[in-house]
Amino acid sequence: MMVNALSCFLRKKVTEDEPVHDVEIERIGSAIKSEINTVFGRSLAIRELDTGSDNAAEIEINNLSNPFYDIERFGITFVASPRHADVLLVTGAVTHNMAIAAKKTYEAMPSPKFVIAVGDEACSGGIFAGTYAVLGGVDTILPVDLKIPGNPPSPKEILAGLLALMKKAQTAGRSPAP
Amino acid sequence: MIPSPDTTRGRVATILGSDIPADLITQGTGGEIYIRVDTPGFSRAVSQLAASQFTLIGLFGVEAFGNNPGTSVLYVFEKQDHLLVLVPEESGPLPSIARIFPTATWFERECRDGFGFEFDDAFDTRRLFLHEPYPDGFHPLKKSFVNAPITPRRNISPADEYPFRKVSGDGVYQVPVGPVHAGIIEPGHFRFSVIGETIFNLEIRMFYKHRGIEKLLEGKVPDTCMPVAEAVSGDESVANATVFCMAAEQIAGVTVPERAWYLRTILLEMERMTSHLGDQGGMLVDVGFPLGANQFFVLREEMMRANDRITGSRFLRGMIRPGGIERDVPEAVISDLAVFLARLKKRYQAGLKIVLSTTSVIDRFATTGVVSRSLILPLALSGPVARASGGTEDTRVQHPYGVYGQYIPAVRSLHDGDVLARFTVKAAEVMASLDLIERLSREMPQGPVLADFSARDGYSLALVESARGENLCWLWIKDGRVERCTFRTASFCNWQAIEHAAQDNIPPDFPVINKSMNLSYAGTDL
């Protein structure tokens, strides 16, 4: 016990700032940037839509704009209106109470448009699958191009998902409507 | 320590001003007292509780409870450390108490949706969490309904649409906002009635995210309920998991090991800090001050990474479970945390200094979105929202749980009730949490972190102080499984204060008012 306390006292303290520069984020980010430059004419507009999440996924999506990730520098913007959006980022299982608003949001987007389901509930309904209050995952009402599972996925995982979508948008065809 | 029946009966007689037969009074395991009443006795008790300045903090239905084969409605009242639960024994309609206790308005509507239970003389009988897609006569919390997908109504005619309150007059126009908002936030609808630039009236409509949490818990064994309790509201995962476990542990008579309570408390306080840091950053974004906002967003990201190092989850998930915590945290991780937080404290203070010395921020924060002190009692407001408006209550002090009896948090109370007061109260709470964690990590005892937990039948009420205020959980275990579980988060009550806080402000200030109150949509909609 004494030795432990002493070693805590003497051990070199971690005092430097948390490094803002993260090699992996820079790698994913610059890959996204070059994809956006070629596929989306240099800017990708994302509209976020919560169809019944527990708010954890929203927090992580918001975190993408904090100084550690700052994804605007890769050409990604979060837009206020679906009319300006290329991508709909959907969180949460689709509740009956949100289904109509969710469809209207999707319909307001100009084509071509892409849908990403973020988090376990958006992917499949998660713990709410098969219950009275939800229809299920996002693919029960919208054509989903990519699923990013997680409870919730971390900002890095969401970013990696966006890169996967960029690659898919360039090569593959669109998902069929449900 | 359960008081003797005579003491309990004496307390009840003092509060209600009349002697209640001992066989109608039961002392609960969470410090609450259940009192069975007939309908006239219920009305008398409600008047007496209102006169004695009790707050109605919970109201929920439950089927086949006690001697009543139908739906019973339980009314939870609180004043300081007193917790009374009135249990009217008749199964027919009860008189609405919404005129006496305004919080009852949403509670009664919730109960009507869930169980089809009627309240006589209610002035608002609109549906609450069952929006237009739900068919008529559908009541999901009835035991006769087995939880399974339903067929929603597809064609909703204008006549079926939700009737908002009508506000009319010269120059009044409506600004409908939501459910899908411009920013990255949860869905809800705000109906502003505006004259010129000033908000004359605001009506909110929530429950777009109703996910059927309470029904989903039914039939589960307590050990498997944690992912659902954590999903009540993502940023309150620890608080809601803890309040559920407390109820289950009280019923089972399980004593949680001391070290587990130290660790739980550290997690609860880290969750509070993470939440407050996000709010403070958000409030600064909403007044267009990114330099200040990023001070807090950087710290918040670092907090979430620290959360991840301790628990493997940025939201501190997967740790709380009935009987204690899932796994111990190594000493080295705890001492690293203490070093990290000591550094964070200095940078946090530096951030506060920047913000509080910027006149454009103070100008937007001060006198904006005032919540009057007189609303605290009738609307059952709690948390920083109440404490910024002259409230002094904190569940950790009024109903200490775990080690809060030894580690009493400093409660900061301000009187202005505006955005600035809420910002300042949160700043004080972050500092208090830092101090608490520092002491807890220094004084934490060694020992086991998980007691044997096997569910026992019974029911209990538990309360915790989440970042947003007082969260309540009432749990009934029958045959080892959840028979009924209800959550009432602080947001459910605090949301109703925003209708008052927005009045006389301008719509462009609404985002900062909303953010300063930090209301969870998911935690309200369940």
Contacts between the chains, C-beta under 8 A, distances in Angstrom:
chain1	res1	chain2	res2	distance
A	4	B	331	6.9
A	8	B	335	5.1
A	13	B	339	5.7
A	14	B	336	6.8
A	14	B	339	6.0
A	14	B	340	7.4
A	15	B	339	7.8
A	15	B	343	6.6
A	18	B	301	8.0
A	18	B	302	5.0
A	18	B	305	7.0
A	20	B	298	8.0
A	48	B	184	4.5
A	49	B	180	6.3
A	50	B	185	7.5
A	50	B	186	5.1
A	50	B	187	5.5
A	50	B	209	7.2
A	51	B	187	7.8
A	52	B	208	7.7
A	52	B	209	4.7
A	52	B	210	8.0
A	52	B	211	5.5
A	53	B	186	7.4
A	53	B	209	7.4
A	53	B	234	7.3
A	53	B	522	6.8
A	54	B	230	7.7
A	54	B	231	4.4
A	54	B	232	7.0
A	54	B	233	6.1
A	54	B	234	4.1
A	54	B	522	4.8
A	55	B	186	5.6
A	55	B	233	6.0
A	55	B	234	4.4
A	55	B	235	6.1
A	55	B	520	6.4
A	55	B	521	7.0
A	55	B	522	4.9
A	56	B	234	2.8
A	56	B	235	6.8
A	56	B	237	7.6
A	56	B	315	5.3
A	57	B	234	7.4
A	58	B	184	5.6
A	58	B	185	6.5
A	58	B	186	6.4
A	58	B	234	7.9
A	59	B	234	6.5
A	59	B	235	6.2
A	59	B	278	7.0
A	59	B	315	7.9
A	60	B	314	7.5
A	61	B	184	5.4
A	62	B	184	5.1
A	63	B	297	7.9
A	63	B	300	8.0
A	63	B	301	6.3
A	63	B	304	7.4
A	66	B	294	7.2
A	66	B	297	4.2
A	66	B	298	6.8
A	66	B	300	7.3
A	66	B	301	5.2
A	67	B	294	5.4
A	67	B	297	6.7
A	67	B	298	5.5
A	67	B	301	7.8
A	68	B	298	7.2
A	68	B	301	4.9
A	78	B	184	6.1
A	80	B	182	3.6
A	80	B	183	7.3
A	81	B	182	7.3
A	82	B	180	7.8
A	92	B	209	6.9
A	92	B	211	8.0
A	93	B	211	6.6
A	95	B	208	6.8
A	95	B	209	5.8
A	95	B	210	5.8
A	95	B	211	6.0
A	96	B	131	7.0
A	96	B	133	4.3
A	96	B	134	6.4
A	96	B	150	7.8
A	96	B	152	4.7
A	96	B	210	7.9
A	97	B	129	7.8
A	97	B	131	4.2
A	97	B	133	6.7
A	97	B	207	6.2
A	97	B	208	4.6
A	97	B	209	7.1
A	97	B	210	5.5
A	97	B	525	7.9
A	98	B	179	6.8
A	98	B	187	6.1
A	98	B	208	5.0
A	98	B	209	6.7
A	99	B	133	6.8
A	99	B	152	7.2
A	100	B	133	7.2
A	100	B	156	7.8
A	101	B	179	5.0
A	101	B	180	5.5
A	101	B	187	6.9
A	101	B	208	7.2
A	105	B	180	5.4
A	127	B	216	7.2
A	127	B	227	5.6
A	127	B	228	6.1
A	127	B	231	6.4
A	128	B	211	5.3
A	128	B	212	7.1
A	128	B	216	6.9
A	130	B	147	8.0
A	130	B	148	6.9
A	130	B	149	6.3
A	131	B	147	5.3
A	131	B	148	7.5
A	131	B	149	7.3
A	131	B	211	7.6
A	131	B	212	5.1
A	131	B	215	7.0
A	131	B	216	5.7
A	132	B	140	5.3
A	132	B	145	7.5
A	132	B	147	5.7
A	132	B	148	6.5
A	132	B	149	6.6
A	132	B	150	5.1
A	132	B	212	5.5
A	132	B	215	6.7
A	133	B	140	7.4
A	133	B	210	5.5
A	133	B	211	5.1
A	133	B	212	3.4
A	133	B	215	7.8
A	134	B	211	6.2
A	134	B	212	7.4
A	135	B	149	7.7
A	135	B	152	7.9
A	136	B	149	8.0
A	151	B	227	7.9
A	151	B	317	6.9
A	152	B	234	7.1
A	152	B	315	7.5
A	154	B	314	6.5
